[in-house]
Amino acid sequence: MHALGVVLTGDICPTRGLVADAADVKQTFRLIENADFALGNFEMPLTDQVRAVEKLLNIKADPSIAPTLSELGLDMVTVANNHAVDYGWEGLSQTIDLLRSQGLTVIGAGSNIAEATAPAIATVAGRQIGVLAYSCLLPTGMSAGINRPGIAPIHVQTSYEIDPYYQMEEPGDLSAVRARTQARETDVEAAVAAIRALRNKCDTLIVTIHWGFGSGEDLAEYQLPLAQRLIDAGADIIHGHHPHAVHPIGFYRGKPIFFGLGTLVGQQVFLDAPPAVRALWAEMSPDGYVATISISQSNVLGIELTPTTLNSDRLPLIAKDNDFDRIHHRLVSLSAPYGANIELDGTVLRASAAALDCQRN
């Protein structure tokens, strides 16, 4: 039985029709399309709803761009993310219908918690790939409940640790304040139960999860322990997204954790927004990568990384020269502490588990 090629991508935020006229953009999309199975995070509501929910930032695109989404080459998308419900359940429901009309399987949202957290199983070359989707970013009212539509949640609890001795001598200086975060135990237990229920129904099990923060290098405290719990329960691959920059790759018990694959399509920057939001967008990295995972049954045989960077239309080009080197060196330095070796094999980057991967803290 031949190995399957499974592709994972980062965030997808289109606001224009994705007709890739440039040959180098088409090259990126064909890399995704040529996979046996391709999964990404779709973060742009496609809706004509005008009533935005109250939150930090609302984005949307015209529904008319939906027919061009086939250019991406994806098979499945998660909509469990912090922008899915920017225009209410009506806006998300319209988005899901449009995505499905283009032949995409959509996961991570529903009319109630059971529907939102339901797995999807893709049959590829006689093998079953099971996928569960969650978001740790949950603006008020967005998480699905027993009688409430929304996205699949894993809530994160945050506290702040202050050194009283530092404050006694440097009152008002908050540089020594540490944010402490952990995933809510009841939500983690529900995700663990869902993984165990799906485990014997599929050959490969992927958990795709919206988590983390920022465009820098730091992980949130809750991320690694959460990934370890999900792998202990039976997940083979953790597919993380949301950080607007390339984040580390890690391994735990030989299973890969992609903490953040950066941006695949980042056209939200073309939308109208207040100056503070535009400043935030300007800090976002244009970089990302496409991960191609070779799988035999449930075993990961190899991982190939294709660095990408956005062009002037915020579409992905396969990175070359200085862009390639920048992403390569970032992945090497960020991933080493989490048990991943990133090696250059000719013109290809490969990720593999180090002798000691990221065991429990």
C-alpha positions in Angstrom: 0.0 0.0 0.0 1.5 3.3 -1.1 2.1 6.2 1.3 -0.5 9.0 1.3 0.6 12.6 0.9 -1.3 14.8 3.4 -0.9 18.6 3.1 -1.5 21.1 5.8 -1.6 24.9 5.3 -1.9 28.0 7.5 -4.5 30.7 7.6 -6.6 31.5 4.5 -8.1 35.0 4.4 -9.2 35.9 0.9 -11.1 39.0 -0.1 -10.7 38.8 -3.8 -11.3 36.1 -6.4 -8.5 33.6 -6.2 -7.7 33.3 -9.9 -4.0 32.8 -9.8 -2.7 34.5 -13.0 0.9 34.4 -11.8 2.7 31.1 -12.6 4.5 31.2 -9.3 1.2 31.4 -7.3 -0.2 28.6 -9.4 2.8 26.5 -8.4 1.9 26.9 -4.7 -1.7 26.0 -5.3 -0.8 23.0 -7.4 1.4 21.7 -4.6 -1.7 21.7 -2.4 -4.0 20.3 -5.1 -1.6 17.4 -5.9 -1.8 16.0 -2.4 -4.0 13.0 -1.6 -5.7 15.1 1.1 -5.3 18.8 1.9 -6.6 20.6 5.0 -6.5 24.4 5.8 -8.0 27.0 8.2 -10.5 29.2 6.4 -10.8 32.4 8.3 -12.9 34.8 6.1 -16.7 35.0 6.5 -18.2 35.0 3.0 -21.4 36.9 3.7 -23.7 39.8 2.7 -24.8 40.2 6.4 -24.2 43.8 7.5 -24.7 43.4 11.3 -21.3 42.7 12.9 -21.0 41.3 16.4 -19.2 43.3 19.0 -15.6 42.3 19.1 -12.1 43.6 18.5 -12.1 43.2 14.7 -14.7 42.1 12.2 -13.8 41.0 8.7 -15.7 39.6 5.7 -15.6 39.2 2.0 -18.1 39.3 -0.8 -19.8 35.9 -1.3 -19.2 36.2 -5.0 -15.6 35.1 -4.6 -16.7 31.6 -3.5 -16.5 30.0 -7.0 -12.7 30.8 -7.2 -11.8 28.9 -4.0 -11.3 25.7 -5.9 -8.0 27.3 -7.0 -6.6 26.6 -3.5 -6.7 22.8 -4.1 -8.0 22.0 -0.6 -10.3 19.1 0.3 -11.3 20.2 3.8 -11.3 23.4 5.8 -11.9 24.2 9.5 -14.0 27.3 10.4 -13.3 26.9 14.1 -11.5 30.3 14.5 -12.0 33.7 16.0 -13.4 35.4 12.8 -15.9 32.7 11.7 -18.8 34.4 13.6 -17.8 38.0 13.0 -21.2 38.5 11.3 -23.2 36.2 13.5 -24.4 32.7 13.0 -26.2 33.8 9.9 -23.0 34.9 8.4 -21.2 31.7 9.3 -24.0 29.5 8.1 -23.9 31.3 4.7 -20.1 30.9 4.6 -20.4 27.1 5.3 -23.0 26.7 2.6 -20.8 28.5 0.1 -17.7 26.5 1.0 -19.7 23.2 0.7 -21.0 24.3 -2.7 -17.4 24.3 -3.9 -16.9 20.7 -2.9 -15.1 21.5 0.4 -15.8 19.5 3.6 -16.3 22.0 6.4 -15.7 21.2 10.1 -15.6 23.0 13.4 -18.9 24.7 13.6 -22.6 23.8 13.8 -26.1 24.6 15.1 -25.1 23.2 18.5 -22.1 21.8 20.4 -22.6 18.2 19.1 -22.7 19.4 15.5 -19.8 21.8 16.0 -17.5 19.1 17.5 -18.5 16.3 15.1 -15.5 14.7 13.3 -15.1 14.4 9.6 -13.7 11.3 8.0 -12.2 11.4 4.5 -11.7 8.2 2.6 -8.5 8.4 0.5 -7.2 5.5 -1.5 -9.1 3.1 0.8 -7.8 4.6 4.0 -9.7 6.8 6.5 -8.4 10.2 7.6 -10.3 11.4 10.7 -10.3 15.1 11.6 -11.5 17.0 14.7 -11.5 20.8 14.8 -11.4 23.2 17.8 -10.6 26.8 18.6 -9.0 28.2 21.7 -9.8 31.8 20.6 -13.4 32.4 21.6 -14.8 35.9 21.4 -17.9 36.3 23.5 -20.9 34.3 22.2 -18.9 32.4 19.5 -18.6 29.0 21.1 -21.3 26.5 20.4 -23.4 25.2 23.3 -26.2 22.7 23.9 -28.7 25.1 22.5 -26.4 27.7 20.8 -24.8 27.7 17.3 -21.2 28.5 17.0 -17.7 27.0 16.8 -16.1 24.0 18.5 -14.5 25.4 21.7 -11.6 24.6 24.0 -11.7 27.5 26.4 -8.5 28.9 27.9 -8.3 30.2 31.4 -5.9 33.1 32.1 -4.4 34.4 35.3 -1.5 36.8 36.0 1.4 36.1 38.2 3.0 39.1 39.9 6.3 39.1 41.8 5.5 41.0 44.9 9.1 41.8 45.8 9.7 43.2 42.3 6.6 45.4 42.6 7.7 46.6 46.0 10.8 48.1 44.5 9.5 48.9 41.0 5.8 49.7 41.6 3.8 50.1 38.3 6.4 48.3 36.2 4.5 45.5 34.5 7.5 43.9 32.7 7.8 41.2 35.3 4.1 40.2 35.1 3.6 36.7 33.7 0.5 35.5 32.0 -0.4 32.0 33.0 -2.8 30.0 30.8 -4.3 26.6 30.8 -7.0 24.9 28.7 -10.3 24.4 30.6 -10.3 20.8 31.9 -13.9 20.0 31.0 -13.2 21.0 27.4 -10.0 19.0 27.2 -11.8 16.0 28.6 -14.5 16.3 25.9 -11.8 16.6 23.2 -10.0 13.5 24.6 -13.2 11.5 24.6 -13.9 12.6 21.0 -10.4 11.5 19.9 -10.8 8.1 21.6 -14.2 7.6 20.0 -12.7 8.5 16.5 -9.5 6.5 17.0 -10.8 3.1 16.0 -12.7 4.5 13.0 -9.8 5.9 11.1 -6.2 5.1 10.1 -4.8 8.6 10.7 -6.3 11.1 13.1 -5.6 14.9 12.8 -6.6 17.5 15.3 -6.8 21.0 13.8 -6.8 23.8 16.4 -6.8 27.6 16.3 -4.5 28.7 19.2 -1.6 30.8 20.2 -1.1 34.5 19.6 0.8 37.3 17.8 3.4 37.6 15.1 6.4 37.0 17.3 8.0 33.8 18.5 6.4 33.0 21.8 4.0 30.1 22.5 1.2 30.4 25.0 1.8 28.4 28.1 -1.2 26.1 27.5 -0.3 25.0 24.0 2.3 22.3 24.6 0.4 20.6 27.5 -2.8 20.6 25.4 -1.1 19.1 22.4 0.4 16.4 24.6 -3.0 15.5 26.1 -4.5 15.2 22.6 -1.6 13.0 21.4 -1.9 10.9 24.5 -5.5 10.4 23.7 -4.7 9.1 20.2 -4.1 12.0 17.8 -1.4 11.4 15.2 -0.9 15.0 14.0 -1.7 18.4 15.6 -2.4 21.1 13.0 -2.1 24.5 14.7 -2.9 27.9 13.2 -3.7 31.6 14.0 -0.3 33.1 14.8 0.5 35.5 12.0 4.0 34.2 11.7 5.8 30.9 11.4 5.9 29.2 14.8 7.8 26.0 15.9 7.3 22.5 14.9 7.6 20.0 17.7 7.4 16.2 18.3 5.8 14.3 21.2 6.0 10.5 21.3 7.1 10.7 17.7 4.0 12.6 16.6 4.3 16.0 15.0 2.9 19.2 16.4 2.7 22.1 14.0 2.2 25.1 16.3 1.6 27.6 13.5 2.1 27.4 9.8 1.8 31.1 9.2 -0.3 32.6 6.4 -1.3 31.1 3.1 -3.6 33.9 1.9 -3.6 37.2 3.8 -5.9 39.6 1.9 -7.7 40.9 5.0 -5.2 43.8 4.9 -7.1 45.2 1.9 -10.2 45.8 4.0 -11.1 49.1 5.7 -10.0 49.2 9.3 -9.1 51.7 12.0 -5.5 52.8 12.3 -4.8 50.6 15.3 -5.9 47.5 13.3 -3.9 48.6 10.3 -0.8 48.9 12.6 -1.5 45.3 13.8 -1.7 44.0 10.2 1.5 45.8 9.3 3.3 43.8 12.0 2.1 40.4 10.6 4.7 38.3 8.8 4.0 37.5 5.2 5.7 34.1 5.7 4.3 30.6 6.0 4.9 27.1 4.8 3.0 24.1 3.4 3.6 20.9 5.2 3.5 17.7 3.1 3.3 14.6 5.4 3.9 11.2 4.0 1.8 8.6 5.9 1.6 4.8 5.8 -1.3 3.6 7.8 -1.1 5.8 11.0 2.7 6.2 10.8 4.3 9.4 9.7 7.1 8.4 7.3 8.4 11.9 6.5 7.6 15.6 6.5 8.5 18.0 3.8 8.2 21.7 4.3 7.7 24.2 1.5 8.3 27.8 2.7 6.0 30.5 1.2 5.8 34.2 1.3 3.1 36.6 0.1 3.3 38.7 -3.0 1.8 42.2 -3.4 -1.6 40.7 -3.9 -1.1 38.7 -0.6 -1.1 35.4 -2.4 1.6 32.7 -1.7 4.7 32.3 -3.6 7.1 29.4 -3.0 9.9 31.2 -1.1 13.3 31.4 -2.8 16.8 32.8 -1.9 16.7 35.2 1.1 13.0 34.5 1.8 13.7 30.7 1.9 16.8 31.2 4.1 14.8 33.4 6.5 12.1 30.9 7.0 14.5 28.0 7.1 16.6 29.6 9.9 13.5 30.6 11.9 12.1 27.1 11.8 15.5 25.6 12.9 15.9 28.0 15.8 12.3 27.9 17.0 11.8 24.1 16.6 14.9 22.7 18.3 13.6 23.3 21.9 10.5 21.3 21.0 12.2 18.2 19.7 12.3 18.8 16.0 15.2 18.6 13.6 14.8 20.9 10.5 17.2 19.9 7.8 18.0 21.1 4.4 18.0 18.3 1.8 19.1 19.8 -1.4 16.4 22.5 -2.0 13.9 20.8 0.3 13.3 21.2 4.1 12.6 18.1 6.1 11.3 17.9 9.6 12.0 14.9 11.9 11.9 14.0 15.5 15.0 14.5 17.6 16.3 11.8 19.8 14.5 13.4 22.7 11.3 15.0 21.7 9.2 17.4 23.8 8.2 15.1 26.7 5.9 16.4 29.4 7.0 19.4 31.4 
